[in-house]
């Protein structure tokens, strides 16, 4: 059994997709990020010291439970555990890792920042919107070029697609028209139609953030500092 610490966000969907695609036995632990600040609980910080979802605790190893945080690390862990969704056999692991790190360092952060200024900033910041929209579109162009070579990032459906899809899935809500990126649009449609993917993006859908949540109403979620992760006093002398 895997305990899956989750909230219905693109980063949470990545791991939900892998768990569903692999048919793994898991238990979802919903964290109330904007309302309760569950991510700062000491019990969760012991699993995910960055105070971010997703994270897992794998109880199926038969020895000590294994904790893993960060979506890319979780997908690699589950891939190594199952041997599934490696991509085209002819590709080297180097190429797989390049695209996983590309998503983690480029597409995901740029889309996440754009999402913040589109959906959660308390006022409009044109410079920020233009910067992150441009970076997000630049990343989509990188993906478009890659997908012009084949149906999937690594030739066959793989963890690279699972990592990347959630941040493309929300393109329309970020104001981006994929008509200019036909290979990406076709890839998005193919992946969206997979039953496991649909189950993943629908997982606890009712708990998704809404536009009633923003940086002014929920500062502990959107305006974090080092103080949020400072050790808490025990009151002992």
C-alpha positions in Angstrom: 0.0 0.0 0.0 1.2 3.5 -0.8 0.1 6.5 1.1 -0.3 9.3 -1.5 -0.2 12.9 0.0 -2.1 14.9 -2.5 -4.0 18.0 -3.6 -5.8 18.3 -7.0 -3.1 20.4 -8.7 -1.0 19.7 -11.8 1.9 18.5 -9.6 -0.4 16.2 -7.8 -1.9 14.9 -11.0 1.5 13.7 -12.2 1.8 11.1 -9.5 -1.9 10.3 -9.6 -1.5 9.4 -13.3 1.4 7.1 -12.7 -0.3 5.4 -9.8 -3.5 4.8 -11.9 -1.6 3.8 -15.0 0.4 1.2 -13.0 -2.6 -0.1 -11.2 -0.9 0.4 -7.9 -2.7 0.1 -4.6 -2.7 3.5 -2.9 -4.6 5.5 -0.3 -5.1 9.2 -1.0 -4.4 11.6 1.9 -5.8 15.0 0.9 -4.0 18.0 2.3 -6.0 21.2 2.7 -3.3 23.6 1.5 -5.1 27.0 1.4 -7.5 26.5 4.4 -5.7 24.5 7.0 -2.0 24.7 6.0 -1.7 20.9 6.4 1.6 21.1 4.5 3.3 22.7 7.5 2.3 19.9 9.9 5.4 18.3 11.5 4.2 14.9 10.5 4.1 16.0 6.8 7.4 17.9 6.9 9.0 14.6 8.0 7.9 13.2 4.7 8.2 16.3 2.5 10.7 18.8 4.0 9.9 21.3 1.3 6.3 21.5 2.5 4.9 20.7 -0.9 2.7 18.0 -2.4 2.9 15.4 -3.8 4.7 12.9 -1.5 4.4 9.2 -0.9 5.1 6.7 1.8 5.5 3.2 0.3 4.6 0.5 2.8 4.9 -2.3 0.3 8.7 -2.8 0.5 8.4 -5.3 3.3 11.0 -3.6 5.4 11.0 0.1 6.5 8.4 2.3 4.8 10.0 4.4 2.0 9.2 8.2 1.8 9.7 10.1 -1.4 8.9 13.8 -2.1 9.0 15.9 -5.3 6.9 14.7 -8.3 9.9 13.8 -10.5 11.6 11.8 -7.8 8.3 9.9 -7.1 7.8 9.0 -10.8 11.4 7.8 -11.1 10.9 5.7 -7.9 7.7 4.2 -9.1 9.3 3.6 -12.6 12.2 1.8 -10.9 9.8 -0.2 -8.7 7.6 -1.3 -11.6 9.7 -1.1 -14.7 6.7 0.4 -16.5 6.5 3.3 -18.9 10.1 3.6 -19.8 9.6 4.9 -23.3 11.0 3.5 -26.5 13.5 0.7 -25.8 16.1 2.2 -28.1 16.4 5.4 -26.1 19.0 5.7 -23.4 18.2 6.7 -19.8 20.0 9.9 -20.4 17.4 11.1 -22.8 14.6 10.1 -20.4 16.2 12.1 -17.6 16.8 15.1 -19.8 13.0 15.4 -20.5 12.1 14.8 -16.9 14.5 17.5 -15.7 13.3 19.8 -18.5 9.8 19.6 -17.2 10.9 20.1 -13.6 13.2 23.0 -14.3 11.4 24.8 -17.2 7.8 23.9 -18.1 6.5 23.3 -14.6 7.9 26.4 -12.9 7.1 28.7 -15.7 3.5 27.5 -16.0 3.2 27.6 -12.2 4.3 31.2 -12.0 1.9 32.1 -14.9 -0.9 30.4 -13.1 -0.2 32.3 -10.0 -0.4 35.7 -11.7 -3.4 34.7 -13.8 -5.4 33.1 -11.0 -4.2 34.1 -7.6 -2.4 37.4 -7.6 -4.6 40.0 -5.8 -4.0 42.5 -8.6 -2.9 42.5 -12.2 0.9 42.7 -12.9 1.4 43.1 -16.6 5.2 42.6 -16.5 4.9 39.3 -14.6 2.0 38.1 -16.9 4.0 38.9 -20.0 7.2 37.4 -18.8 5.7 34.1 -17.6 3.3 33.8 -20.6 6.3 34.2 -22.9 8.3 31.6 -21.0 5.4 29.2 -20.9 4.9 29.5 -24.7 8.6 29.1 -25.3 8.4 25.8 -23.4 5.4 24.7 -25.4 7.4 25.4 -28.6 10.2 23.2 -27.2 7.6 20.4 -26.7 6.1 21.1 -30.1 9.5 20.5 -31.8 10.0 17.3 -29.9 6.6 15.9 -30.6 7.0 16.7 -34.3 9.2 13.6 -34.4 6.7 11.2 -32.9 3.5 10.7 -31.0 5.1 10.9 -27.5 8.1 12.5 -25.9 10.1 9.3 -25.7 8.6 7.6 -28.8 6.2 5.6 -26.6 3.9 6.7 -23.8 6.1 7.1 -20.7 6.7 8.9 -17.4 8.0 11.9 -19.4 4.5 12.4 -20.8 2.9 11.9 -17.4 5.3 14.6 -16.0 4.5 17.0 -18.8 0.8 16.6 -19.5 -0.7 18.3 -16.4 0.9 21.6 -17.1 -0.3 21.4 -20.8 -3.7 20.2 -19.8 -4.4 23.6 -18.1 -3.2 25.7 -21.1 -6.6 27.1 -21.9 -7.2 28.3 -18.4 -3.9 30.1 -18.6 -5.0 31.9 -21.7 -2.9 29.9 -24.1 -4.4 28.7 -27.5 -2.8 25.5 -28.6 -3.9 26.0 -32.2 -0.4 27.4 -32.9 1.1 24.1 -31.6 -0.7 21.3 -33.5 1.6 18.5 -32.4 1.2 19.5 -28.7 -2.6 19.8 -29.1 -2.9 16.3 -30.7 -0.7 14.8 -27.9 -2.8 16.5 -25.2 -6.0 15.0 -26.7 -4.5 11.5 -26.9 -3.3 11.5 -23.3 -6.5 13.2 -22.0 -8.5 10.3 -23.5 -6.7 7.6 -21.5 -9.0 6.2 -18.8 -6.2 6.2 -16.1 -5.5 9.9 -16.8 -9.2 10.8 -16.5 -9.4 9.1 -13.2 -6.3 10.9 -12.0 -7.4 14.4 -13.0 -10.8 13.8 -11.5 -9.3 12.5 -8.2 -10.9 14.6 -5.4 -11.8 17.2 -8.0 -14.2 18.9 -5.7 -11.2 20.0 -3.5 -9.6 22.1 -6.3 -8.7 25.7 -5.6 -11.1 28.3 -6.9 -10.6 31.9 -7.7 -12.0 32.8 -4.3 -8.5 31.7 -3.1 -5.8 34.3 -3.7 -2.6 35.8 -2.2 -4.5 38.4 -0.1 -7.0 36.0 1.4 -4.6 33.1 2.0 -1.2 34.6 2.6 0.2 31.4 4.3 -0.2 29.6 1.0 1.0 32.2 -1.5 3.4 34.4 0.5 5.6 31.9 2.3 9.0 32.8 3.8 11.7 30.9 5.6 9.7 31.6 8.8 7.0 29.1 7.6 9.6 26.3 7.9 11.4 27.5 11.0 11.5 25.0 13.9 8.6 25.4 16.2 9.3 26.1 19.9 8.5 23.3 22.3 8.2 25.7 25.2 11.0 23.9 27.0 13.7 25.8 28.8 
